[in-house]
Amino acid sequence: MTRRNQQFTSELTRAVQEVLARGLQDPRISGLITVTSVKVSEDLHDATVMVSVLPQEKQDLTLHGLQGAAAHIRRQVGEIINARRLPT
């Protein structure tokens, strides 16, 4: 992993965590959501965000809500990060 990739991954992790900490209006998303890791492709085109949800019984519904809110989260992260192009 290059230094540029590591810096971008760190910045992306911080921004996603900040957006989730602000909260989302989707009632499916509840509980304690923590960003555990972010994996970004070498060309910075794709990113995979790993999250942890507590309590366990709300995990499936929350993950479904987060997948539905992915475009909104990406837009909010784009306002935080100053990047020419944000990974999908």
Residue frames relative to the residue before (quaternion, step in Angstrom):
aa qw qx qy qz dx dy dz
M 1.0000 0.0000 0.0000 0.0000 0.00 0.00 0.00
T 0.3906 -0.7378 0.5049 0.2195 3.55 -0.80 1.00
R 0.6559 -0.5134 0.3765 0.4055 3.53 -1.26 0.38
R 0.6293 0.5401 -0.3261 0.4539 3.58 1.01 -0.83
N 0.6579 0.5111 -0.2921 0.4697 3.54 0.99 -0.91
Q 0.6491 0.5140 -0.3126 0.4655 3.60 0.99 -0.81
Q 0.6550 0.5078 -0.3137 0.4633 3.58 0.94 -0.85
F 0.6705 0.4951 -0.2982 0.4651 3.56 0.93 -0.91
T 0.6315 0.5307 -0.3253 0.4624 3.58 1.01 -0.80
S 0.6531 0.5113 -0.3069 0.4666 3.57 0.96 -0.84
E 0.6655 0.4951 -0.2932 0.4754 3.58 0.94 -0.89
L 0.6503 0.5158 -0.3060 0.4663 3.58 1.00 -0.82
T 0.6273 0.5350 -0.3268 0.4621 3.59 1.00 -0.81
R 0.6693 0.5014 -0.2897 0.4654 3.57 0.89 -0.97
A 0.6805 0.4989 -0.2917 0.4505 3.60 0.92 -0.90
V 0.6524 0.4983 -0.3208 0.4724 3.61 0.94 -0.83
Q 0.6422 0.5171 -0.3223 0.4650 3.58 0.96 -0.85
E 0.6453 0.5226 -0.3196 0.4564 3.59 1.01 -0.78
V 0.6488 0.5068 -0.3151 0.4721 3.59 0.96 -0.83
L 0.6764 0.4790 -0.2959 0.4749 3.59 0.93 -0.84
A 0.6321 0.5345 -0.3337 0.4511 3.59 1.07 -0.66
R 0.6073 0.5488 -0.3461 0.4585 3.60 1.12 -0.62
G 0.4393 -0.6966 0.4500 0.3454 3.54 1.14 -0.67
L 0.2320 -0.7457 0.6109 0.1301 3.51 -1.24 0.56
Q 0.5351 -0.6729 0.4240 0.2848 3.55 -1.12 0.64
D 0.4958 0.6615 -0.4244 0.3695 3.60 1.26 -0.10
P 0.3955 -0.7450 0.4799 0.2414 3.64 -0.63 1.04
R 0.5704 0.5932 -0.3881 0.4150 3.62 1.21 -0.33
I 0.6791 0.4799 -0.2780 0.4809 3.56 1.16 -0.64
S 0.2687 0.7460 -0.5659 0.2259 3.55 -0.46 1.22
G 0.6320 0.5173 -0.4075 0.4086 3.53 -1.29 0.27
L 0.6228 -0.5168 0.4312 0.3989 3.52 -1.35 -0.14
I 0.0653 -0.8002 0.5960 -0.0121 3.58 -0.55 1.21
T 0.0204 -0.7989 0.5998 -0.0403 3.54 -0.76 1.12
V 0.3596 -0.6973 0.5748 0.2325 3.57 -0.96 0.87
T 0.2133 -0.8122 0.5337 0.1000 3.58 -0.49 1.19
S 0.7872 -0.1539 0.0974 0.5891 3.59 1.03 -0.70
V 0.1828 -0.7372 0.6385 0.1247 3.50 -1.35 0.38
K 0.1122 -0.7717 0.6241 0.0501 3.55 -0.93 0.95
V 0.0898 -0.7950 0.6000 0.0036 3.55 -0.74 1.13
S 0.4842 -0.6614 0.4843 0.3059 3.58 -0.96 0.85
E 0.6731 -0.5228 0.3440 0.3941 3.58 -1.23 0.49
D 0.7221 0.4176 -0.2528 0.4902 3.60 1.04 -0.70
L 0.4326 -0.7309 0.4221 0.3170 3.59 1.36 0.16
H 0.4234 0.7173 -0.4520 0.3193 3.58 1.15 0.61
D 0.7926 0.1746 -0.0743 0.5794 3.58 1.06 -0.77
A 0.0594 -0.7797 0.6225 0.0328 3.55 -1.16 0.67
T 0.1608 -0.7524 0.6325 0.0888 3.53 -1.14 0.76
V 0.1479 -0.7945 0.5867 0.0514 3.56 -0.71 1.13
M 0.1925 -0.7691 0.6033 0.0866 3.56 -0.76 1.10
V 0.0446 -0.8075 0.5882 -0.0058 3.57 -0.86 0.98
S 0.2627 -0.7150 0.6247 0.1719 3.49 -1.34 0.44
V 0.1143 -0.7992 0.5893 0.0321 3.57 -0.91 0.96
L 0.0240 -0.7715 0.6357 -0.0100 3.55 -0.92 0.98
P 0.5506 -0.1724 -0.8132 0.0760 1.73 -1.90 1.59
Q 0.7051 -0.5105 0.3221 0.3721 3.52 -1.27 0.57
E 0.6739 0.5267 -0.3153 0.4112 3.62 0.92 -0.81
K 0.6818 0.4565 -0.2954 0.4894 3.62 1.21 -0.30
Q 0.4162 0.7633 -0.4284 0.2461 3.58 1.30 -0.13
D 0.6982 0.4839 -0.2971 0.4359 3.61 0.70 -1.01
L 0.6863 0.4785 -0.2854 0.4675 3.57 0.86 -0.95
T 0.6534 0.5124 -0.3115 0.4621 3.59 0.98 -0.81
L 0.6584 0.5010 -0.3148 0.4652 3.60 0.92 -0.83
H 0.6215 0.5243 -0.3315 0.4785 3.57 1.07 -0.72
G 0.6620 0.5028 -0.2954 0.4707 3.59 0.98 -0.83
L 0.6483 0.5148 -0.3140 0.4648 3.59 1.02 -0.78
Q 0.6319 0.5161 -0.3330 0.4726 3.59 1.03 -0.74
G 0.6597 0.5015 -0.3004 0.4723 3.57 1.04 -0.74
A 0.7232 0.4156 -0.2272 0.5026 3.57 1.12 -0.66
A 0.3287 0.7894 -0.4769 0.2034 3.61 1.25 0.13
A 0.6634 0.5000 -0.3191 0.4562 3.61 0.90 -0.83
H 0.6475 0.5065 -0.3123 0.4760 3.58 1.01 -0.81
I 0.6468 0.5063 -0.3172 0.4740 3.61 0.94 -0.86
R 0.6464 0.5195 -0.3228 0.4562 3.60 0.94 -0.85
R 0.6501 0.5129 -0.3145 0.4641 3.59 0.97 -0.82
Q 0.6607 0.4966 -0.3026 0.4746 3.58 0.98 -0.84
V 0.6385 0.5090 -0.3230 0.4785 3.59 1.01 -0.79
G 0.6241 0.5549 -0.3290 0.4409 3.59 1.05 -0.74
E 0.6415 0.5071 -0.3231 0.4765 3.58 1.13 -0.58
I 0.6644 0.4893 -0.2963 0.4809 3.60 1.15 -0.58
I 0.7573 0.3479 -0.1842 0.5211 3.58 0.86 -0.99
N 0.2897 -0.7390 0.5834 0.1721 3.53 -0.97 0.89
A 0.2729 0.7502 -0.5476 0.2509 3.57 0.12 1.30
R 0.5601 -0.6109 0.4442 0.3403 3.53 -1.10 0.69
R 0.7908 0.0119 0.0362 0.6108 3.54 1.04 -0.85
L 0.2568 -0.7724 0.5667 0.1275 3.55 -0.90 0.95
P 0.4855 -0.6793 0.4572 0.3064 3.61 -0.88 0.84
T 0.4620 -0.6626 0.5151 0.2866 3.56 -1.21 0.55
